[in-house]
Each structure stands twice: as C-alpha cells, then as structure tokens.
C-alpha cells in the first residue's frame, strides 16, 4: 500500500433518503484504508456530498462499487431538486493531499472512469485537469442540458464520452470524473424568496459574468426556508477569498433591498481559508496558523 493520500468528494443525486445514502457509503466504511471525513444531504438541492480520504489503491475499488450502488438505487427519471445534475453519481473529483500530484489524481480518475464505463455501462466524461478537450474542462459546460437533455447531446460527436457507451444509462445518466485542486463549496442565504435576485447576484460574482476569477455561482431556491441562496464553488481560495466573495454578495444584495441571513460551507474547508477570513474581519496583523493552539498541539 502506498503512502499517497488523495481526497475524493463524490456528489450523489440523493439529498432526501438517508437509507439510500448509507448504502452508498457502505463500500467506504468497510475499507479500513479509507476515512469518511464528512457527508451531508440537502433536501432542497436533493444532493449528497461525501468527503473521503485514502490511498489510490483503496479509493479505486470503493468508488467503483459506490457508483454501482447509486446507479441501482437512484432513478433520475424520478429525481427533482434545485441543483443541476446529470448522473445518479454526478461528479467525482480527486484532489492531491499528501505525497502525490495532480498527475497522480489524473491517472486514478482515468482508471476509475474506465472501470465505471465497462462495469456499470455508465458514460464517463473527464473534466478539470483530466479533461481531454478544452470544452470539457468546465463541469457546468458538460452538465448543460442535465439528465433530461443528455439522451440527444451524447449522440453528438463533440460529446462522445471518454469511457463507456455513447448512450446514457436509462436511470443513472452520466458521470464526470477528474483531477482538480482543492475546492470550497460555499453558499450564502438571502432573506427573500425571489430566485431572480439570487441569479442576478450569482451572475455578478462568478467569473463568466465578469466576477471573481475562481468563483462559480448560481441561484438556488430553498423551499423549506422560503429563501433563496447564492450557491458557489471557490476553486482557488487563495486568489478568490471567502471574505471577498461574502462582501461582494452583501453589496449586490443591497441593490435589491435584500440582506444576507447566513452562509454555509458544504463538506470540508482548509483551515487557511477560514483563518484568512477571520484575520480580515478582526483586522489581525501578522496572524499565522502557528498562533492557533490546535496547530501547535498537532505538531507535538
């Protein structure tokens, strides 16, 4: 067994059935070489996000098995939620953590993708740092049209999958797999139920709308709260900082007479990103992680 450590954050199109999630998680909990660091389900998004860490040798078979379980238990023909989706297992990113590189994660992504295509007959698209063409680097571009539009989209030469059949799985759709750097899933909630306001703010802060270079954003309805949300992915927190994005959303919200009522991190976030935010709001001078007592304790 290697001493390499890779993070994997598979997203499953199930945010409302805990029993289904437990069955999907079973291959990870059974493997002593894998740690399940976090998992969450969101009913409005109807999406589950799992954060795993382990060696490539341990992650490969467990991910392939979990994708098969999700394909058996999740039927996208009956799936509805606020978050865009194209697969029962929607996306599987691999992130280098220790003694490995993005290239190592890319090799793992391609091995997993090949097996999923062959063993489960699910089409696989390689994205981000594993993308085989420029138009496949951006996950949103691959996912455009979602599950309902993929039956026709996949027949186009431009959208022939990297692995698996050139037709969608009838209930499990398709999946995107790839290597990438650390990403923070960060959402900001607003005290309004008007989705068009969240959409307008998202357009202002995301890169393709002229906003922050390393921010992807969209508006989402939170039906249970009677609110809307600006849902974001921060793909480089050192260059597009959490506090910058938070302040920009607050500023844009004021344009519509709307307030920010809370925010959330989905899954895990690096301590550096949170310390950076704390240092900004507290105006700390010269503050470093070495001043955090838990950091010093971990060094002992």
Secondary structure, DSSP 8 states (H G I E B T S, - for coil): ----EEEE--EES-SS-HHHHHHHHHHHHH-TTEEEEEEEEETTTTEEEEEEEE-HHHHHHHHHHHHHHHHHH--GGG---SS--SBSEEEEEEEEEES--HHHHHHHHHHHHHHHHHHH--EEEE-GGG-SSGGGSSHHHHHTTHHHHHHHHTTSGGG--SBS-SS-BTTTBEEEEEE----EEEEEEES---HHHHHHHHHHHSGGGTS-TTEEEEEEEETTTTEEEEEEEES-TTTS-HHHHHHHHHHHHHTTT--EEEEEEES---HHHHHHHHHHHHT-SS--GGGSHHHHHHH-
